[in-house]
């Protein structure tokens, strides 16, 4: 049976419980995503359970590809209790659209690289179509680049 330490916990314990590096926790504090924790008499950070929940929320958002700004917006809505499920759905669907755009860009990159690789014979000659293509100047603005 696992015995869990009661709160408050140290930054090391918080790091282990959330699988988040200590420096990342400090970064989230500096960015204002995590509130500054209280400190012990010896000056050490001591984290209440709310910090564990909030850090878990932040980590889950990051794993889903939300930007720091989007996480800040979500947390702001939650903190102020000024949101509806529709508000959160709108933010989520906006994020889905950004992901779809990224997927489209990645698919274009994939096709460009496949096309370059298809032109390569694999022979050991001093000329390589992939290297030659990478040295080509970029097209003028207004045209999408792979």
C-alpha positions as CSV (number, residue, x, y, z in Angstrom):
1,X,0.0,0.0,0.0
2,X,1.4,3.4,-1.0
3,X,1.6,6.0,1.7
4,X,1.3,9.5,0.3
5,X,2.7,12.5,2.2
6,X,0.0,14.9,3.4
7,X,0.2,18.5,2.2
8,X,2.0,20.8,2.1
9,X,4.8,19.2,0.2
10,X,8.2,20.2,-1.1
11,X,9.0,21.2,-4.6
12,X,10.8,17.9,-5.0
13,X,7.7,16.0,-4.0
14,X,5.5,18.1,-6.2
15,X,8.0,17.4,-9.1
16,X,7.8,13.7,-8.5
17,X,4.0,13.6,-8.1
18,X,3.4,15.5,-11.4
19,X,6.4,14.2,-13.4
20,X,7.4,17.9,-13.9
21,X,10.9,19.1,-13.6
22,X,11.7,21.5,-10.7
23,X,12.9,24.2,-13.1
24,X,9.7,23.9,-15.1
25,X,7.7,24.4,-11.9
26,X,9.7,27.5,-11.1
27,X,9.2,28.7,-14.7
28,X,5.4,28.4,-14.4
29,X,5.7,30.4,-11.2
30,X,7.7,33.2,-12.9
31,X,5.1,33.2,-15.7
32,X,2.3,33.6,-13.3
33,X,0.6,30.3,-14.1
34,X,1.3,28.9,-10.7
35,X,0.9,31.2,-7.7
36,X,4.0,31.7,-5.6
37,X,3.8,29.1,-2.8
38,X,4.1,29.9,0.9
39,X,7.5,29.3,2.4
40,X,8.6,27.4,5.4
41,X,10.4,29.1,8.3
42,X,13.6,28.0,6.6
43,X,12.6,29.7,3.3
44,X,11.7,26.6,1.4
45,X,8.7,26.5,-0.9
46,X,5.9,24.4,0.5
47,X,3.1,23.5,-1.9
48,X,-0.5,23.0,-0.8
49,X,-2.7,20.5,-2.6
50,X,-4.2,23.3,-4.9
51,X,-0.7,23.7,-6.5
52,X,-0.7,20.0,-7.3
53,X,-4.1,20.3,-9.0
54,X,-3.2,23.4,-10.9
55,X,0.1,22.0,-12.0
56,X,-1.6,18.9,-13.2
57,X,-4.0,21.1,-15.2
58,X,-1.2,23.0,-16.7
59,X,0.8,19.9,-17.7
60,X,-2.4,18.3,-19.2
61,X,-2.9,21.5,-21.3
62,X,0.7,21.5,-22.5
63,X,0.4,17.8,-23.4
64,X,-2.6,18.8,-25.6
65,X,-0.6,21.5,-27.3
66,X,-2.1,24.6,-25.7
67,X,0.2,27.6,-25.7
68,X,1.2,29.4,-22.6
69,X,-1.2,32.2,-23.6
70,X,-4.1,29.8,-24.0
71,X,-3.4,28.2,-20.7
72,X,-3.2,31.6,-19.0
73,X,-6.6,32.5,-20.6
74,X,-8.2,29.2,-19.5
75,X,-6.8,29.6,-15.9
76,X,-8.0,33.2,-15.9
77,X,-11.5,32.1,-16.7
78,X,-11.4,29.4,-14.1
79,X,-9.9,31.6,-11.4
80,X,-12.5,34.3,-11.9
81,X,-15.3,31.8,-12.2
82,X,-16.4,33.7,-15.3
83,X,-16.9,31.0,-17.8
84,X,-19.4,28.8,-19.3
85,X,-18.9,25.4,-20.9
86,X,-19.5,27.1,-24.2
87,X,-16.6,29.5,-23.6
88,X,-14.3,26.6,-23.0
89,X,-15.6,24.8,-26.0
90,X,-15.0,27.8,-28.2
91,X,-11.4,28.1,-26.9
92,X,-10.9,24.4,-27.5
93,X,-12.3,24.5,-31.0
94,X,-10.1,27.4,-31.8
95,X,-7.2,25.3,-30.7
96,X,-8.4,22.4,-32.8
97,X,-8.4,24.7,-35.9
98,X,-4.8,25.7,-35.1
99,X,-3.8,22.1,-34.9
100,X,-5.5,21.4,-38.3
101,X,-3.6,24.2,-39.9
102,X,-0.3,22.8,-38.4
103,X,-1.2,19.4,-39.8
104,X,-1.8,20.9,-43.2
105,X,1.6,22.6,-43.1
106,X,3.3,19.4,-41.9
107,X,1.7,17.4,-44.8
108,X,3.0,20.0,-47.3
109,X,6.5,19.6,-45.7
110,X,6.2,15.8,-46.0
111,X,5.3,16.0,-49.6
112,X,8.1,18.4,-50.4
113,X,10.6,16.2,-48.7
114,X,9.3,13.0,-50.4
115,X,9.5,14.7,-53.7
116,X,13.1,15.8,-53.1
117,X,14.0,12.3,-51.9
118,X,12.3,10.7,-54.9
119,X,14.7,12.6,-57.2
120,X,17.7,11.2,-55.4
121,X,19.1,8.0,-57.0
122,X,21.1,7.0,-54.0
123,X,24.3,6.8,-56.0
124,X,27.5,8.1,-54.6
125,X,28.0,11.0,-57.0
126,X,29.1,14.4,-56.1
127,X,25.7,15.9,-56.9
128,X,22.6,15.2,-54.8
129,X,19.1,16.5,-55.8
130,X,18.1,17.0,-52.2
131,X,21.1,19.2,-51.4
132,X,20.6,21.1,-54.7
133,X,17.0,21.7,-53.8
134,X,18.0,23.0,-50.3
135,X,20.3,25.5,-52.0
136,X,17.5,26.9,-54.2
137,X,16.4,30.4,-53.3
138,X,13.1,30.8,-51.6
139,X,10.1,31.9,-53.7
140,X,8.8,35.4,-53.3
141,X,6.4,36.3,-50.5
142,X,2.8,35.4,-51.1
143,X,3.7,31.9,-52.2
144,X,3.7,29.2,-49.5
145,X,7.0,27.5,-48.8
146,X,7.4,23.9,-47.9
